[in-house]
């Protein structure tokens, strides 16, 4: 019997700073022709808004994020993000945002707001989606068909983040951003150990292509669940 299956393929990738989540998720999305959601960018955009408005209290921060018009591209080849009409695609990568994003991301009410938006974006991606962040495999999309915890040793993660930022920050700042942010975020998101059913991929000694290969292999083991797919 032939039936139509309408559930899209969802790939959820979590991991600590510098593990290669963003590059890997974009690569998997491109290869499998899926949408791509960078949830960390949403928290960075929220942190940018807080800094831009000089907000300090948790209640006023939460209210501002709740009211904000946050728009994020799901195209893995053309990432862009804007908040309240301001394009912050480049601004959210500045060192000062990296240094303060955890202060916003650890407010549970803010997380609740952004998690709801992330779930809506995932649900609306009819072609399927690769979503990456801290709590995608456990909170945002625990029923994703493919769930991966991407890890790497601290030295590798610090080196990658330093290469990404270039001369914008010194080594001590990079180390603080990577190690401290992981410690801060681990108080509200479980990404230090894999939940049941989550596959661990250690990228320490792997190239980006090798990591993408491994996750794509996991995805290709799953049946094609995108709209119009057929099962016998």
One Martini backbone bead per residue (centre of mass of N, CA, C, O) as a GRO file, in nm:
protein
  232
    1UNK     BB    1   0.097   0.035   0.022
    2UNK     BB    2   0.039   0.380  -0.057
    3UNK     BB    3   0.167   0.663   0.126
    4UNK     BB    4   0.154   0.972   0.267
    5UNK     BB    5   0.420   1.168   0.409
    6UNK     BB    6   0.441   1.485   0.617
    7UNK     BB    7   0.707   1.457   0.767
    8UNK     BB    8   0.978   1.623   0.828
    9UNK     BB    9   1.311   1.661   0.838
   10UNK     BB   10   1.492   1.659   1.151
   11UNK     BB   11   1.791   1.827   1.259
   12UNK     BB   12   1.969   1.802   1.568
   13UNK     BB   13   2.216   2.038   1.708
   14UNK     BB   14   2.451   2.021   1.963
   15UNK     BB   15   2.680   2.235   2.165
   16UNK     BB   16   2.957   2.382   2.225
   17UNK     BB   17   3.176   2.610   2.195
   18UNK     BB   18   3.358   2.542   1.898
   19UNK     BB   19   3.242   2.260   1.768
   20UNK     BB   20   3.084   2.338   1.477
   21UNK     BB   21   2.773   2.379   1.438
   22UNK     BB   22   2.725   2.589   1.214
   23UNK     BB   23   2.893   2.470   0.981
   24UNK     BB   24   2.761   2.194   0.991
   25UNK     BB   25   2.462   2.268   0.956
   26UNK     BB   26   2.494   2.409   0.686
   27UNK     BB   27   2.616   2.166   0.534
   28UNK     BB   28   2.378   1.974   0.575
   29UNK     BB   29   2.159   2.150   0.450
   30UNK     BB   30   2.281   2.172   0.169
   31UNK     BB   31   2.308   1.867   0.102
   32UNK     BB   32   1.982   1.807   0.186
   33UNK     BB   33   1.790   2.045   0.128
   34UNK     BB   34   1.765   2.237   0.385
   35UNK     BB   35   1.700   2.409   0.636
   36UNK     BB   36   1.829   2.681   0.864
   37UNK     BB   37   1.890   2.704   1.230
   38UNK     BB   38   2.017   2.972   1.435
   39UNK     BB   39   1.966   3.006   1.767
   40UNK     BB   40   2.205   3.178   1.866
   41UNK     BB   41   2.130   3.431   1.698
   42UNK     BB   42   1.878   3.499   1.863
   43UNK     BB   43   2.029   3.561   2.127
   44UNK     BB   44   2.213   3.778   2.006
   45UNK     BB   45   1.987   3.970   1.920
   46UNK     BB   46   1.882   4.012   2.203
   47UNK     BB   47   2.148   4.129   2.315
   48UNK     BB   48   2.157   4.369   2.126
   49UNK     BB   49   1.894   4.504   2.219
   50UNK     BB   50   1.974   4.542   2.511
   51UNK     BB   51   2.223   4.719   2.454
   52UNK     BB   52   2.086   4.940   2.277
   53UNK     BB   53   1.872   5.008   2.532
   54UNK     BB   54   1.991   4.961   2.824
   55UNK     BB   55   1.912   4.702   2.959
   56UNK     BB   56   1.873   4.516   3.292
   57UNK     BB   57   1.615   4.394   3.364
   58UNK     BB   58   1.442   4.104   3.333
   59UNK     BB   59   1.160   4.222   3.271
   60UNK     BB   60   1.242   4.427   3.044
   61UNK     BB   61   1.378   4.221   2.865
   62UNK     BB   62   1.140   4.032   2.822
   63UNK     BB   63   0.946   4.241   2.701
   64UNK     BB   64   1.122   4.319   2.457
   65UNK     BB   65   1.140   4.036   2.329
   66UNK     BB   66   0.836   3.981   2.304
   67UNK     BB   67   0.796   4.249   2.111
   68UNK     BB   68   0.984   4.160   1.904
   69UNK     BB   69   1.098   4.170   1.563
   70UNK     BB   70   1.205   3.855   1.457
   71UNK     BB   71   1.428   3.789   1.178
   72UNK     BB   72   1.513   3.477   1.005
   73UNK     BB   73   1.705   3.299   0.810
   74UNK     BB   74   1.677   2.960   0.634
   75UNK     BB   75   1.929   3.004   0.455
   76UNK     BB   76   2.240   2.850   0.428
   77UNK     BB   77   2.353   3.072   0.194
   78UNK     BB   78   2.178   3.335   0.344
   79UNK     BB   79   2.240   3.487   0.611
   80UNK     BB   80   1.993   3.654   0.829
   81UNK     BB   81   1.927   3.926   1.076
   82UNK     BB   82   1.645   4.085   1.246
   83UNK     BB   83   1.550   4.368   1.469
   84UNK     BB   84   1.325   4.595   1.448
   85UNK     BB   85   1.451   4.654   1.139
   86UNK     BB   86   1.746   4.561   1.215
   87UNK     BB   87   2.043   4.475   1.086
   88UNK     BB   88   2.247   4.209   1.273
   89UNK     BB   89   2.442   4.011   1.133
   90UNK     BB   90   2.719   4.146   1.225
   91UNK     BB   91   2.679   4.259   1.519
   92UNK     BB   92   2.645   3.971   1.672
   93UNK     BB   93   2.979   3.913   1.633
   94UNK     BB   94   3.068   4.086   1.841
   95UNK     BB   95   3.245   4.073   2.131
   96UNK     BB   96   3.028   4.210   2.320
   97UNK     BB   97   2.813   3.994   2.262
   98UNK     BB   98   2.968   3.741   2.346
   99UNK     BB   99   3.005   3.852   2.649
  100UNK     BB  100   2.659   3.891   2.700
  101UNK     BB  101   2.456   3.667   2.605
  102UNK     BB  102   2.421   3.493   2.869
  103UNK     BB  103   2.256   3.705   3.031
  104UNK     BB  104   2.006   3.650   2.845
  105UNK     BB  105   1.999   3.327   2.801
  106UNK     BB  106   1.950   3.281   3.133
  107UNK     BB  107   1.664   3.377   3.093
  108UNK     BB  108   1.390   3.189   3.103
  109UNK     BB  109   1.177   3.375   2.969
  110UNK     BB  110   1.340   3.414   2.711
  111UNK     BB  111   1.362   3.121   2.630
  112UNK     BB  112   1.060   3.068   2.601
  113UNK     BB  113   1.015   3.263   2.369
  114UNK     BB  114   1.231   3.147   2.167
  115UNK     BB  115   1.134   2.855   2.162
  116UNK     BB  116   0.862   2.910   2.034
  117UNK     BB  117   0.986   3.030   1.772
  118UNK     BB  118   1.154   2.784   1.693
  119UNK     BB  119   0.922   2.584   1.665
  120UNK     BB  120   0.775   2.742   1.442
  121UNK     BB  121   1.002   2.730   1.232
  122UNK     BB  122   1.021   2.424   1.216
  123UNK     BB  123   0.720   2.368   1.143
  124UNK     BB  124   0.744   2.561   0.870
  125UNK     BB  125   0.954   2.355   0.741
  126UNK     BB  126   0.867   2.164   0.476
  127UNK     BB  127   1.170   2.059   0.382
  128UNK     BB  128   1.312   2.088   0.631
  129UNK     BB  129   1.564   2.082   0.912
  130UNK     BB  130   1.846   2.249   1.061
  131UNK     BB  131   1.914   2.261   1.411
  132UNK     BB  132   2.104   2.483   1.629
  133UNK     BB  133   2.257   2.452   1.975
  134UNK     BB  134   2.175   2.359   2.316
  135UNK     BB  135   1.835   2.250   2.318
  136UNK     BB  136   1.726   2.079   2.072
  137UNK     BB  137   1.733   1.767   2.165
  138UNK     BB  138   1.559   1.836   2.451
  139UNK     BB  139   1.341   2.089   2.383
  140UNK     BB  140   1.273   2.192   2.094
  141UNK     BB  141   1.351   1.883   1.933
  142UNK     BB  142   1.311   1.578   2.069
  143UNK     BB  143   1.167   1.442   1.787
  144UNK     BB  144   1.391   1.424   1.615
  145UNK     BB  145   1.530   1.205   1.392
  146UNK     BB  146   1.800   1.375   1.436
  147UNK     BB  147   2.049   1.351   1.705
  148UNK     BB  148   2.320   1.578   1.805
  149UNK     BB  149   2.638   1.579   1.975
  150UNK     BB  150   2.881   1.828   1.946
  151UNK     BB  151   3.226   1.780   2.003
  152UNK     BB  152   3.525   1.912   2.182
  153UNK     BB  153   3.805   2.009   2.281
  154UNK     BB  154   3.904   2.298   2.426
  155UNK     BB  155   4.145   2.367   2.240
  156UNK     BB  156   3.989   2.346   1.973
  157UNK     BB  157   3.765   2.554   2.039
  158UNK     BB  158   3.948   2.799   2.087
  159UNK     BB  159   4.090   2.798   1.811
  160UNK     BB  160   3.835   2.834   1.639
  161UNK     BB  161   3.736   3.101   1.761
  162UNK     BB  162   3.992   3.264   1.699
  163UNK     BB  163   3.977   3.227   1.390
  164UNK     BB  164   3.696   3.358   1.357
  165UNK     BB  165   3.783   3.648   1.498
  166UNK     BB  166   4.079   3.699   1.492
  167UNK     BB  167   4.168   4.036   1.595
  168UNK     BB  168   3.933   4.118   1.799
  169UNK     BB  169   4.066   3.915   2.008
  170UNK     BB  170   4.213   3.770   2.261
  171UNK     BB  171   4.293   3.476   2.406
  172UNK     BB  172   4.161   3.533   2.683
  173UNK     BB  173   3.882   3.609   2.569
  174UNK     BB  174   3.824   3.349   2.423
  175UNK     BB  175   3.840   3.160   2.664
  176UNK     BB  176   3.618   3.297   2.825
  177UNK     BB  177   3.388   3.269   2.622
  178UNK     BB  178   3.389   2.960   2.604
  179UNK     BB  179   3.397   2.863   2.906
  180UNK     BB  180   3.194   3.057   3.043
  181UNK     BB  181   2.951   3.018   2.858
  182UNK     BB  182   2.915   2.721   2.912
  183UNK     BB  183   2.869   2.751   3.215
  184UNK     BB  184   2.625   2.933   3.200
  185UNK     BB  185   2.440   2.764   2.998
  186UNK     BB  186   2.435   2.496   3.178
  187UNK     BB  187   2.205   2.613   3.375
  188UNK     BB  188   1.969   2.593   3.115
  189UNK     BB  189   2.138   2.372   2.942
  190UNK     BB  190   2.175   2.036   2.808
  191UNK     BB  191   2.519   1.996   2.654
  192UNK     BB  192   2.739   1.795   2.801
  193UNK     BB  193   2.531   1.559   2.756
  194UNK     BB  194   2.378   1.296   2.627
  195UNK     BB  195   2.087   1.205   2.549
  196UNK     BB  196   1.872   0.984   2.486
  197UNK     BB  197   1.935   0.913   2.137
  198UNK     BB  198   2.204   1.066   2.119
  199UNK     BB  199   2.462   1.148   1.904
  200UNK     BB  200   2.808   1.139   1.925
  201UNK     BB  201   3.035   1.395   1.793
  202UNK     BB  202   3.384   1.415   1.747
  203UNK     BB  203   3.571   1.703   1.612
  204UNK     BB  204   3.873   1.731   1.690
  205UNK     BB  205   3.990   1.518   1.435
  206UNK     BB  206   3.799   1.659   1.228
  207UNK     BB  207   3.669   1.757   0.957
  208UNK     BB  208   3.409   1.917   0.832
  209UNK     BB  209   3.338   1.704   0.618
  210UNK     BB  210   3.335   1.461   0.814
  211UNK     BB  211   3.105   1.562   0.990
  212UNK     BB  212   2.895   1.588   0.771
  213UNK     BB  213   2.902   1.295   0.681
  214UNK     BB  214   2.801   1.169   0.949
  215UNK     BB  215   2.525   1.317   0.963
  216UNK     BB  216   2.419   1.237   0.685
  217UNK     BB  217   2.421   0.935   0.743
  218UNK     BB  218   2.207   0.948   0.961
  219UNK     BB  219   1.984   1.077   0.784
  220UNK     BB  220   1.992   0.844   0.554
  221UNK     BB  221   1.871   0.623   0.752
  222UNK     BB  222   1.623   0.772   0.715
  223UNK     BB  223   1.331   0.829   0.614
  224UNK     BB  224   1.140   0.992   0.383
  225UNK     BB  225   0.940   1.275   0.534
  226UNK     BB  226   0.862   1.449   0.321
  227UNK     BB  227   0.657   1.594   0.132
  228UNK     BB  228   0.544   1.326  -0.084
  229UNK     BB  229   0.640   1.096   0.036
  230UNK     BB  230   0.691   0.738   0.010
  231UNK     BB  231   0.534   0.442   0.136
  232UNK     BB  232   0.527   0.064   0.158
   0.00000   0.00000   0.00000
